[in-house]
Structures are given as structure tokens and as C-alpha cells.
Amino acid sequence: MKKAIVLLFVMALGFGSVKSFSVSYGDTLKHQTFHSNGKIKMEGIKVKKFREGLWKHYDKNGKMIKAELYKMGVRVNSVDMSKAD
């Protein structure tokens, strides 16, 4: 079943129609959203509907521009890398 989900995702991404993608493992959800050009925009994990751990944000070229750390849905740290250049 996992192979079918991944294959469907890759095929849809090739046509530019995927805006977001989520995979659920019980109470845990891996979530990704995409820019209109198909490059990843944001990714992270939710546990019981709360953001958990590291969430990464990317610009339209695929460069990571921000990282946020969450614990039970509360942001505990954030680093903005877009101003580093």
C-alpha cells in the first residue's frame, strides 16, 4: 500500500497538481506543502493534531528559509535563515 501512495504522489507531482501531501501513522501525521512550481514549501510532523518537532520552510527555489521547533503545538524556537545572506 505504501508503494501505491508514493507512486500516486510522484505521478501527481509531475503534473503540478499536488498542493499538499500527508501520510498518517496512527496519531502521527507527516505533512508537506508545495509551491506552484512543485518544489517543497513546508514540511513537518503533527502528533494528535499538534505540530511537533522540527518544521522547515523553503523558498520557491528549494532553499530552506526558516526552521521552527514545536513541542505539543507550541513553538519553542525559530530561526529565520532568509536574512542570513
Backbone as ProteinMPNN parsed JSONL, in Angstrom:
{"seq_chain_A": "MKKAIVLLFVMALGFGSVKSFSVSYGDTLKHQTFHSNGKIKMEGIKVKKFREGLWKHYDKNGKMIKAELYKMGVRVNSVDMSKAD", "coords_chain_A": {"N_chain_A": [[0.814, -1.194, 0.0], [1.979, 1.265, 0.755], [3.766, 1.712, -1.346], [2.011, 2.241, -3.442], [0.851, 4.656, -2.626], [3.068, 6.404, -2.617], [3.825, 6.252, -5.327], [1.545, 7.317, -6.582], [1.667, 9.896, -5.558], [4.111, 10.843, -6.686], [3.465, 10.735, -9.416], [1.326, 12.582, -9.528], [2.638, 14.903, -8.674], [4.326, 15.357, -10.808], [2.558, 16.356, -12.697], [1.976, 18.761, -11.583], [-0.175, 19.162, -9.875], [-0.365, 18.708, -7.158], [-0.798, 20.171, -4.075], [-0.536, 19.815, -1.399], [0.552, 17.172, 0.803], [0.017, 14.379, 2.812], [0.858, 11.863, 5.163], [-0.357, 9.4, 7.224], [0.325, 7.853, 10.332], [-1.113, 6.238, 12.549], [-1.563, 8.235, 15.324], [0.208, 10.051, 14.367], [1.18, 12.364, 11.883], [2.702, 13.01, 8.863], [3.382, 15.892, 7.134], [3.406, 17.785, 4.135], [3.699, 20.689, 2.126], [3.501, 22.354, -1.08], [5.08, 24.62, -3.396], [3.782, 26.409, -6.284], [5.427, 25.701, -8.384], [6.101, 23.114, -7.88], [8.139, 22.572, -6.107], [9.123, 21.874, -2.729], [7.447, 23.525, -0.073], [6.866, 23.59, 2.674], [7.416, 21.455, 5.501], [6.7, 18.999, 8.0], [5.907, 17.372, 11.167], [2.924, 16.219, 12.711], [1.486, 15.412, 15.81], [-1.214, 13.94, 17.198], [-2.769, 16.034, 16.106], [-1.275, 18.288, 16.762], [1.474, 20.42, 16.041], [4.751, 19.104, 16.008], [8.133, 18.792, 16.925], [10.678, 19.501, 14.452], [9.9, 21.908, 12.045], [10.163, 22.787, 8.708], [10.648, 25.446, 6.402], [10.62, 26.488, 3.019], [11.948, 28.422, 0.248], [10.849, 29.353, -3.123], [12.822, 28.28, -4.699], [13.737, 26.081, -3.414], [15.427, 26.412, -1.278], [16.086, 26.284, 2.188], [14.459, 28.482, 4.315], [13.475, 29.028, 6.807], [13.323, 27.622, 10.066], [11.45, 25.956, 12.484], [10.848, 24.979, 15.824], [8.737, 22.835, 17.526], [6.762, 21.933, 20.382], [4.293, 19.949, 21.435], [2.456, 21.515, 19.925], [3.186, 24.126, 20.499], [5.301, 26.723, 19.595], [8.668, 26.631, 20.271], [11.118, 27.539, 19.496], [12.642, 29.412, 16.865], [14.253, 29.929, 13.766], [15.236, 32.241, 11.441], [16.407, 31.995, 8.345], [16.423, 33.366, 6.004], [17.343, 35.932, 6.08], [20.024, 35.718, 6.419], [21.764, 35.818, 4.266]], "CA_chain_A": [[0.0, 0.0, 0.0], [2.843, 2.437, 0.793], [4.299, 1.938, -2.686], [0.951, 2.849, -4.254], [0.701, 6.05, -2.203], [4.234, 7.134, -3.092], [3.739, 6.313, -6.776], [0.489, 8.278, -6.899], [2.206, 11.199, -5.211], [5.116, 11.208, -7.692], [2.762, 10.988, -10.674], [0.566, 13.825, -9.406], [3.593, 15.994, -8.583], [4.802, 15.593, -12.161], [1.56, 17.157, -13.397], [1.846, 20.038, -10.91], [-1.485, 19.311, -9.259], [-0.317, 18.468, -5.718], [-0.531, 21.359, -3.266], [-0.086, 19.296, -0.111], [0.618, 15.729, 0.876], [0.117, 13.935, 4.195], [0.847, 10.427, 5.409], [-0.727, 9.19, 8.613], [0.763, 6.652, 11.033], [-1.811, 6.321, 13.832], [-1.75, 9.621, 15.765], [1.273, 10.868, 13.78], [0.916, 12.757, 10.506], [3.771, 13.735, 8.181], [2.692, 16.824, 6.246], [4.224, 18.595, 3.242], [3.0, 21.538, 1.163], [4.366, 22.631, -2.215], [4.905, 25.833, -4.2], [3.146, 26.135, -7.576], [6.407, 25.099, -9.299], [6.304, 21.732, -7.484], [9.162, 22.444, -5.06], [8.555, 21.827, -1.386], [7.259, 24.812, 0.592], [6.919, 23.398, 4.117], [7.253, 20.07, 5.924], [6.806, 18.771, 9.426], [5.154, 16.276, 11.77], [1.893, 16.523, 13.694], [1.119, 14.316, 16.693], [-2.54, 14.253, 17.746], [-3.165, 17.313, 15.513], [-0.397, 19.363, 17.2], [2.81, 20.409, 15.443], [5.74, 18.515, 16.912], [9.475, 18.69, 16.367], [11.198, 20.491, 13.508], [9.136, 22.268, 10.845], [11.054, 23.5, 7.789], [10.011, 26.268, 5.369], [11.529, 26.656, 1.886], [11.538, 29.376, -0.779], [10.433, 28.731, -4.389], [13.976, 27.612, -5.302], [14.057, 24.906, -2.625], [16.364, 26.752, -0.198], [15.41, 26.411, 3.482], [14.494, 29.87, 4.761], [13.09, 29.131, 8.208], [13.136, 26.381, 10.808], [10.731, 26.186, 13.732], [10.796, 23.824, 16.698], [7.467, 22.796, 18.255], [6.508, 20.915, 21.395], [2.846, 19.879, 21.679], [1.767, 22.598, 19.243], [3.708, 25.428, 20.898], [6.623, 26.993, 19.016], [9.636, 26.897, 21.334], [12.283, 28.188, 18.908], [12.511, 29.693, 15.444], [15.437, 30.51, 13.151], [14.944, 32.781, 10.118], [17.64, 31.925, 7.558], [16.276, 34.168, 4.775], [18.085, 37.193, 6.28], [21.433, 35.389, 6.649], [22.576, 36.108, 3.061]], "C_chain_A": [[0.858, 1.259, 0.0], [3.405, 2.752, -0.58], [3.272, 2.625, -3.569], [0.772, 4.314, -3.893], [1.848, 6.889, -2.731], [4.191, 7.294, -4.602], [2.692, 7.325, -7.218], [0.974, 9.693, -6.649], [3.192, 11.679, -6.273], [4.444, 11.528, -9.025], [2.018, 12.317, -10.616], [1.495, 15.025, -9.353], [4.131, 16.347, -9.964], [3.845, 16.431, -12.984], [1.312, 18.488, -12.712], [0.536, 20.224, -10.174], [-1.482, 19.117, -7.749], [0.048, 19.761, -5.005], [-0.059, 20.965, -1.877], [-0.185, 17.779, -0.119], [0.805, 15.344, 2.33], [0.07, 12.418, 4.252], [0.614, 10.238, 6.892], [-0.213, 7.845, 9.119], [0.132, 6.697, 12.428], [-2.084, 7.777, 14.185], [-0.743, 10.579, 15.142], [0.99, 11.111, 12.303], [2.133, 13.496, 9.967], [3.107, 14.587, 7.109], [3.708, 17.62, 5.425], [3.304, 19.444, 2.375], [4.019, 21.96, 0.102], [4.045, 23.978, -2.855], [4.268, 25.441, -5.533], [4.11, 25.515, -8.584], [6.747, 23.655, -8.935], [7.365, 21.522, -6.418], [8.497, 22.539, -3.694], [8.531, 23.223, -0.753], [7.427, 24.672, 2.109], [6.751, 21.913, 4.425], [7.422, 19.966, 7.431], [5.906, 17.628, 9.868], [4.1, 16.839, 12.72], [1.618, 15.258, 14.498], [-0.169, 14.726, 17.391], [-2.97, 15.666, 17.367], [-2.333, 18.513, 15.961], [0.931, 19.265, 16.468], [3.804, 19.913, 16.477], [7.081, 18.447, 16.21], [9.799, 19.805, 15.392], [10.278, 20.667, 12.305], [10.035, 23.146, 9.987], [10.231, 24.227, 6.729], [11.044, 26.561, 4.289], [11.013, 27.742, 0.943], [11.216, 28.625, -2.079], [11.573, 28.021, -5.111], [14.404, 26.368, -4.532], [15.047, 25.154, -1.494], [15.59, 26.909, 1.111], [15.574, 27.839, 3.989], [14.108, 30.043, 6.23], [12.937, 27.747, 8.802], [12.47, 26.728, 12.13], [10.688, 24.882, 14.519], [9.532, 23.91, 17.551], [7.472, 21.68, 19.289], [5.034, 21.014, 21.764], [2.097, 21.101, 21.131], [2.246, 23.993, 19.583], [5.103, 25.611, 20.309], [7.578, 27.381, 20.142], [10.907, 27.571, 20.812], [12.042, 28.38, 17.417], [13.802, 30.341, 14.944], [15.065, 30.944, 11.737], [16.25, 32.863, 9.344], [17.57, 32.789, 6.3], [17.065, 35.467, 4.881], [19.568, 36.966, 6.46], [22.324, 35.755, 5.461], [22.841, 37.566, 2.887]], "O_chain_A": [[0.519, 2.229, -0.677], [3.514, 3.921, -0.952], [3.623, 3.5, -4.361], [0.559, 5.139, -4.781], [1.621, 7.984, -3.245], [4.493, 8.373, -5.111], [2.936, 8.109, -8.135], [0.714, 10.591, -7.45], [3.105, 12.825, -6.713], [4.819, 12.494, -9.69], [2.078, 13.098, -11.565], [1.182, 16.068, -9.928], [4.365, 17.52, -10.254], [4.278, 17.149, -13.886], [0.512, 19.283, -13.205], [0.167, 21.36, -9.873], [-2.509, 19.343, -7.109], [1.077, 20.372, -5.295], [0.719, 21.683, -1.249], [-0.9, 17.184, -0.925], [1.654, 15.912, 3.017], [-0.656, 11.773, 3.496], [1.298, 10.839, 7.721], [-0.303, 6.83, 8.427], [0.77, 7.143, 13.381], [-2.76, 8.481, 13.434], [-0.823, 11.787, 15.36], [0.614, 10.198, 11.568], [2.555, 14.498, 10.543], [2.36, 14.076, 6.275], [4.73, 18.07, 5.943], [2.252, 18.978, 1.937], [5.228, 21.935, 0.336], [2.896, 24.421, -2.86], [4.222, 24.257, -5.869], [3.672, 24.872, -9.538], [7.58, 23.031, -9.592], [7.49, 20.424, -5.876], [7.464, 23.185, -3.522], [9.48, 23.996, -0.888], [8.046, 25.519, 2.752], [6.045, 21.198, 3.715], [8.169, 20.722, 8.051], [5.232, 16.997, 9.054], [4.347, 17.808, 13.439], [1.527, 14.165, 13.939], [-0.21, 15.738, 18.092], [-3.475, 16.41, 18.207], [-2.641, 19.645, 15.586], [1.465, 18.171, 16.287], [3.719, 20.249, 17.658], [7.158, 18.085, 15.035], [9.266, 20.91, 15.49], [9.922, 19.699, 11.634], [10.601, 24.126, 10.469], [9.244, 23.694, 6.221], [12.202, 26.848, 4.592], [9.807, 27.965, 0.84], [11.301, 27.397, -2.123], [11.329, 27.243, -6.034], [15.332, 25.673, -4.946], [15.465, 24.212, -0.821], [14.561, 27.583, 1.148], [16.692, 28.347, 4.082], [14.382, 31.083, 6.828], [12.483, 26.816, 8.137], [12.87, 27.673, 12.811], [10.511, 23.808, 13.945], [9.282, 24.918, 18.212], [8.094, 20.634, 19.104], [4.581, 22.012, 22.325], [1.215, 21.648, 21.794], [1.755, 24.963, 19.005], [5.98, 24.767, 20.495], [7.331, 28.338, 20.875], [11.686, 28.114, 21.596], [11.325, 27.603, 16.788], [14.373, 31.199, 15.617], [14.632, 30.126, 10.926], [17.103, 33.697, 9.645], [18.573, 32.927, 5.599], [17.424, 36.047, 3.856], [20.314, 37.929, 6.64], [23.521, 35.981, 5.639], [23.503, 37.963, 1.929]]}, "name": "protein", "num_of_chains": 1, "seq": "MKKAIVLLFVMALGFGSVKSFSVSYGDTLKHQTFHSNGKIKMEGIKVKKFREGLWKHYDKNGKMIKAELYKMGVRVNSVDMSKAD"}
